[in-house]
């Protein structure tokens, strides 16, 4: 569970039985040996391995051996993209996951240099791309990085984020006075990076909505690092013993549909026991309810259109409905990149879009 306390503008997390700890500590941790820039990589080479990133496939295969900075939050159930059950199966079965970039992700990568340089310029820093993958062979924690800040007495790490304005308003916390909190999985990502690289501080450089810079500076928190390391150790012990974590059936359902029992015997027939009978009965009941509700929804939509009296928009205290006609389009040939391709004409059709305001 993640707890956010706005009272002193710090990010506090309490996960499982760990202590309440502050991620937004302002000063370097006195328990950390803050080495100067030239000695950072020397220290790490003694403790683990530092691998230059030369191609994507090697990078993906190296990540498979560790719990990385983007994965560690899954162990605390605060990763919006991955569950612990999914991560467990990927590491156990050594599945290399090569996710294709979405359009937003692709543009984010193209903008990374501009975001990093813009934030560095505003702070008077110098930054360099940090194209290495670091792996601590003892803890099996690994991390890659966006940029390193080299102009300060102590090396810093910069994590770059290209953030949609709606996501920023709903998922990030900003009091308007420079006190900003990133979502827990991003804050945890930076602390994991600092722990793996033994670096005393770092920052999250965000570009919001394509035109607004936000910067969060964080000191390394030793207590958080130890908490992450303990959780990772526990995870690898479960992988070794074959003890799967509890399944979140709601979040894991899509993963299970795609990956569970892909090698199932086509000729194997199972007689349902009492537990499976109950589940199938529940599924049937919900399916019938869904069909009935969908029919009711269509009937209510028709009634609303009947009472619209030709209006293209209906404003209610419960929300707004756009129900005007779409524009028709004529058929045409594409004669440039798609020579000979014909796009069929499209008739105008009735739209019905419901927008519900917040809090209703």
Secondary structure by P-SEA (a helix, b strand, c coil): cbbbbccccbbbbbccccccccccccccccccccccccaaaaaaaacbbbbccccaaaaaaaaaaccccccccccccccccccaaaaaaaaaacccccccccaaaaaaaaaaaaaaaaaaaaacbbbbbbcbbbbccccccccccccccccccbbbbbbbbbccaaaaaccccccccccccccaaaaaaaaaaaaaaccccbbbbbbccccbbbbbbbcccaaaaaaaaaaaaaaaaaaaaccccccccccaaaaaaacccccccccccccccaaaaaaaaaaaaaaaaaaaaaaaaaaaaaaaaaacccccccccccbbbbccccbbbbbbbbcccccccccccccbbbbbbbbbcccc
